[in-house]
């Protein structure tokens, strides 16, 4: 038993040269800015589907002095507000707002690159691993396409990356504070919270884990509570609106229904609501409920699997990548920008499994770009066959990515347990 307890305490990796990490981050930043510039050229400019008009309305309202949730409806949590109001300062017209917003997202992308480099340094990554991981992060905008220009997801993704970098560098309280801010910006980083608290609990004990959990809750509350006090119903509506969304047309369940439509003539109906195009009817509704149940079950399974095994840094990032992938792949909504959430996390996974996972993520990004935005309306309005099969293939790639990550989490625990029993 003592041998097993000793094996759960990770030996410190040889620290990476700070100059090497800084140099790698600098090169990756240049590559990222090059990728960003190319998104404004050629076919990337065609047929864009943007959310910036919605963001502009939000920003204009706040710049005019109106209070979000109380004076106008808003579908995002309070931590998202800086991404809308900063580009709108000074009564900016739509063109000015768009340029400022894209510049703000580019800054978030550069911050994300820096935080990934810091996380890799915390993992003790060598030169090859630094180059491979940062190269994927820097070039990811080209694989994802123009969607990164007009969605604010790089903001919460950068905050989540900051949280991981702090946790992996031994600054657990700072990491939980950053994670709380990320949750306040967009709800999805909440799936990382049980892993972060368990990570600290197993490494530093219950008392420190409780402190870190309190910091996480406090950071989220500082952002959310003022707006909740001003308009409880408005803030609550912004949260429940996301939970009540129907089966979106790019989700896994929808992809199977689209395939059945083309193969067997299944009758399906599209309905636009909740800011997306969805499949309506009894069968899509049942699939949406089933997916939600499976999603929750898999998330809980990953949390438990991590909590039962050793809390090494490598195992922690593997669990983070797995739980985020499960949240996306099994969700009843899979918007293209959701894949941005995986960009700062999946490349942190080590070894051959990490290489396979990063390759699958790159494939999922490129596959998504093959129909979004170019064929999206053909898919949504006419159930275009080519786009339908592309959606199914992309969703299956995400399932394979989930399997690769989840099996790695299980195998590392089983191998460690076997070695512990042998001693």
N, C-alpha and C positions, 0 to 999 in steps of 0.2 A: 504493500500500500504506500509506503514511504517512497519507494522508487517511482510509483506512478505519480504521486504528488510532485516529486522533483521534476518529472518530465513535463508537467503542465506549466512550469516556469520556463519561459523562453530564454535561451542564452542570447546575450546581446550580439547582434551581427556587427561585423567590422564596419565602423562608420564610413560612409561615402565621403570622398573629398568634397568639401563645400564648394571649392572652386570649380570642380567638375560639374556638380549639380547646377551651379549658377551659369556656367557656360552652356550646358545643355538646354537650360531654360531659355537663355538668350537666343540660341539658334532656333528653338521651337517657336519662340515668339515671332521671330522673323518669318518663319514658315506659316504661322497662323495668319499674320497680316497679309502675306502673299495670297493665301487661300481666300481670305476675306475680300481682297481686291478683285480676285478672279470671279467671285460671285456676282460682280456687277458687269460682267462681260459675257458676250456670246449667248449661248442657249440658256444660261442661268437667268437671263433677264426676261425670258419668254413666259407668258401665261402665269405670272405669279399670283398666288392666292395669299392675301396679306391680312393681318389682324391690326395693323397700325391705325386704320380709321377708327376702330373701337377704342384703342389706347388714346388716340388723339382727343376723342370726346371726353374720356375720363380726365385727361390732363387739362384740357380747356376748362372743364367744370371746376377742378380744384384750383387752377390759376385764377379763376373768377371769384374764389372764396367759398364755393359750395363744399359742404362736408360730405365725404363719401359715406354710403350706406344710409345716411339720414336724408340728404337732399337729392340723391340720385342713386339708382341701383348699380351694383358692381358685382361681377361674378367671381372675383378673385379675392384672396385673403388680404388683410391690411399690409402685410410685408411686401406685397407687390407694388404698392403705391409709388415708391420712389422711381420705378421704371416708367411710370406714366407722367408724373408731375414734373420731374427734372427736365425732360425734353420740351415741355410745354411752357416753361417759365418765360414771361414776357409776351404773352399773347401770341405765341408762335403760330404761323400758318401751317397747313398740313405738310408742305414741302420742307419747311424748316424743321418741323417736328420729326419727320421721317429721317432726315439727315442726322439730327441729334440723337434720335433713338438708336439708329444703326451704330453711331459712334459709341454710345453708352454700352451697347451689347458687345462691341469690339473690345472695349475696356474690360467688361466682364469676362470675355473669352481669354484675354491676356492674363487676368487674375487667375482664371481657372488653370491655365498652363503653369503659372508659378506655383499654385497650390499642389498640382499633381507632381511637379518636380520636388516640392518639399515632402510630400507623402512618400515618394520613392526614396528620398534621402532617409526618411524615418524607417523605411523598410530595409535600408542597407543595400540598395540596388547598385549593381556595377554599371560600367559604361554601356555595355550592350543592352542591358535592360532599360536603362535611362533613354537610350537612343530609340529603341523600338516603341516604348510606351509613349514618350513625348512626341515621336513622329506621328503616331496614330492620332493623338489628341490634336496636333497642329494641323493635320490634313483632313480631319473629320469634317470641317465645313464643306469641303468639296464633295465628300461622299454624301453628306446630308442634303446639300442643295440650298436653294434660296430660302427655305423655311427658317433657317437660323437668323436671317436678317430681320424678320418681321414678327418674331415671337420673343417673349421676355424670359424664356426658360433658361438662358445662360446666366441670369441673375440668381435664381435659387440653386442652379447647378454649381455656380462658383462658391456660394455659401456652403453647400454640402461638401464641396472639395476642400474648403478651408477647415471644416469640421474634421474631416478625415486626416488632413495634414497635421492638425494640432494633436489629435488623438495618437497618431503614429509617432509623433515627435515627443511624446511624454507630457504634453500639456492637456491633460484630460478635462480639466474644468473649462478651459478656453474652448476646447473642442465641443463640449456640450452646449456652451453658450452660442457658438456659431451654428450648431445644429438646431437649436431653438429658433434662431433667426431664419434659418432656411425653411423650417416648418411654417413659420409665420408668412413667408413669401409664397410658398406653394406647398400644399399639404403633403406631397409624396415623400419628402425626407423623413416623415414620421415613422415609416417602416424601418428606418435605421436605428431609431431610438432604443428599442429593446436590446439590440445588439451592442450598442455603445454602452448602455448601463451594465449589461452582463460582462462586457469586456473589462470594465473597471472593477466590477465586483470580484471577478475571478483573479485579477492581478493585484488589486490593492485592498480588497475587503469590502464588506457591506457598508460600513460607515462612509467611506469615500464614494461609493456608488450612489448612496442616498444623497450626498451633497451634490454630486454631479447631476443626478436626476432633478434635484430641486433647481439647479442653475438652468437646466434645459427648459423646465416648465416656466421658470421666471423670465427667461429671455423671450419665450413665446408670448407670455402674458403681458409683458411690457409693451409689446407692439399691438396686441389684439385688444386688451382690456379697455383702453381709452375709447376706441370705436364701438366696442360692445356696450359701454356705458351710455354713449350717445344714441346708439340705435341698435338695441338687442335684436330686433326682428330683421333689420337689414344685414347685419353680420351673419346671423344664423342662416338666412336665406342664401348667402354666398357659399356657405358650407354645404347645406342640404341640396342645393341645386346640382352640385357635382355628383353627390351620392345617388340622386334620383334619375340620372341620365339613362336613356334606353340603350339598346344594343347598337352601338355605332358601327358604321358600314365597313370599317377597316379592322374590326376586332376578330378574334379567332372564331367565335360562334357565327358571326356574319360571314366570314370567309367560307365556312363549311356550307352555309345556306346558299351562298352564291354558287359554289361548286355544284350543289344539288340542283340548283335552278338550271344550270347549263347542261348537266348530265341527264337529269330526269324530268326536267320541266317543272320543278317545284315553283309554285306561285309565291312570289315575294313582293312586298310593297315598301317603297322608301317614304320616309316621313322626315321633314326637316323640323328640328326642335332642339332646344338647349344649345344652340349655336353650332350644330353639326347635322350631318345626314345619317339617318338611322334606319334600321329595318323595323317595321311596325307589325303587330299581330301577336297572336297567342304563342306561336312557336318561338319567335325571337324573344318574347318576354320571358318564356320559360328558360331559354338558353342564357339570357342575361342573368337570371337568378342563379342558375346552375354555375355559371362562370364565377359569380360573386362568392358562392359557397366554396368552390374549389380554390379560388384565389386566397381566401382567408385561411383555409386548411393548410395550404402550402406555405403561406407566410408563417403561420404558427409552427409548422413542422421545422422550418429553417431556424426560427428563433430557438426552439427547443434543442435541435441538433447542435447548434453552436454552444448553447449554455451547458450542455452535457459534456462537451469535449474540452480540450485545452484551449486557452485563450491566447494563442500566439498571434503576432501581428499578421502573418501571412494568412492564417485561418480567418482572422477577422475581416480582412479585405475580401477574401473569397466569399464569406457569408454575406457581406454587404452587396457584392455584385449579384449573388444569387437571389437575395430578397428583392432587390430592385428589379431584376429581370422577371421574377415571378409576378410582381405587382403590375408590370407592363404587359407581359405576354398573356396573362390570364384575366386581365381587366376587360370589362365590357365596353371600354372606350380605349382605342389605341390611336391617338392622333399622331401624325408624323413627328411633331416636336417632342413627343415623349422620349424618343430615342436619344435626345440630347442629354437626358438624365444619366444615361449609361456611359457617356464619353469620358468623364473623369474617374470612373470607378472600375470598369472592366479591364482597362489596360494595366491596372495595378496588380492583377493576378499573376502569380509567378509560374515559371517553367513552361513545359509543353502544354499543360492545360491552359495556362494563360495565353499562349500563342494561339491555341485553337479558339479560345473564347474571343480574343481580339479579332481574329479572322471572321468569326461568325457575326460579331457586331458590325464589322466593316461591310459584310455581305448584306446584313439587314438594312443598313443605311442606304447602300446603293440600290437595293431592291425597292425600297420605299420611294426613292427618287425617280425610279422608272415609271411610276404612275402619278406621283405627286410632285409638282402641280399639273403636269402636262396632260394626264389622262383622268384626273380626278373627277371632273364633271361628267365625263363619259361613263365612269364607274357609277357615280351617284345617281345620275338621271336615266341611264340606259343599261346599267349592269354590263358594261363592256366586258366581253369575254377575256380578252388579253389582260386587262387590268384586274379582273376578278382572280385569275390564276396567279398573277403577281402578288396580290394580297395574301392569298393562301400560302404561297411559297415563303413569303416574308414572315408570316405568322408561325409557320412551321420551323423556320430558321431560329426564331426567338425561343420556341419550345426546345429545340436542340441545344441552344445556348444555356437555357435553364437547366437542362439535364446534365450538361458538361460541368456546370458550376456546382449543382446540388450533389452530384455523385462524388465530386472532388471533396466536398465538405464531409460527406459520410465516410469516404475511404480514408481520409486523414485521421478521422476519429477512430475508425476500426483498427488501422495500423498502429496507432499510438497505444490503444487499449491492449492489443495483442503483445506489443513489446513490453508494456508494463506488467502484464501477467507473467510473461516469460522470466522477468527478473525477480 
